[in-house]
Amino acid sequence: MVYYDLTESTYISKYKDLNLYFSTERRMLKFETEVEEYVKLQCDLFQAKYRMSINKDYLENFFALAFYQRVEKRGFYFTSDKYRLSEDVFT
């Protein structure tokens, strides 16, 4: 089944404090199998390039969302158990 409205999707993957919604099971499985490697690589590259200390959880969530955006082509929808988000954050 394909969900064009991600708010109705039953394909939900949890990454740390984020609940990410996918349009298909295939995209969700791709995300789940590759996200850890992607996040680790990007964090290492970021820290090597900028040599600065940033909250590790924040950085990992940032790169997980970047990877989610690359994998999920039919939209962008997530919720968080830890962070309170508003719609105007991304406008």
N, C-alpha and C positions, 0 to 999 in steps of 0.2 A: 504494500500500500504506500502511496505517496501523499504526503501532507503538503499542501501549498500554503496553508496558514499554520505557521509553526506553533502558535499558541494552542492549537488543538492536537498537536502531535503526542503520540504515546512513546515515541523514541526519545528517551531522555537519558543522558549520560551525566554522571556526577564526576567533577574534577575538583578536588579539594572543597572549596566553599561555593562552587559554581554548579548550577544545574543547566546543562546545555541541551537545547531542543533541536532535533534533526528531522529532515523531511523524509528520509528513508533509513531503513535498518543498515543498508550497505554503507552509507556515509557515517552513521554512528559507529559502526564497527571499525571503519578506517580510522576515525578519530581516536577511538579507544586503543587501538593497537600501535599507533604512531605518536601519540601526544607526548609521552614521557621522553622519548628520544629527542623529539623536536625541542621541547622546553629545555632540556638539559643542554643541548647544543647551543641554543640561542642565549641562555643565561651565561654560559661559559664565554661565548663570543662577546657579549655585552660587557662582562666584567673585565675581560682581557683588553678590550678596546678603550673603555672609559676609566678603568681602575678606580672605581668609586663604590662605596658601600650603600646598597639599597636594600630595603626590606625584602628578604628572599621570597616570602609568600606573595607579596605584591608583584614582584618581577615574574614569578612563575605564573600567576593568574593572568598577567598581561600577555605573556607569550602563548599561553593556552588559548586565550581569546583570539589572538592573531592567527593561530593555527585553525581554530574553529571557523574563522572567517574564510580561510583558504579552502576548507573541506566542504562546508555547507554553502551551496550555491543558490538556494532558494530563500534566503533571508538571514536574519540575525536576531535570535531571541534567546535570552538566558535570564535566570533568576539567581539570587544569592541567598544562602542561609545566614551569612555573616554580615554582608554589607547592605545598607539600605540605598537603593538606587532610584533615581527619578528619570522620567523620560527626557528631560532637557539636558541630561548629562552628555548625550551623544549628538546634540544639534549644534 
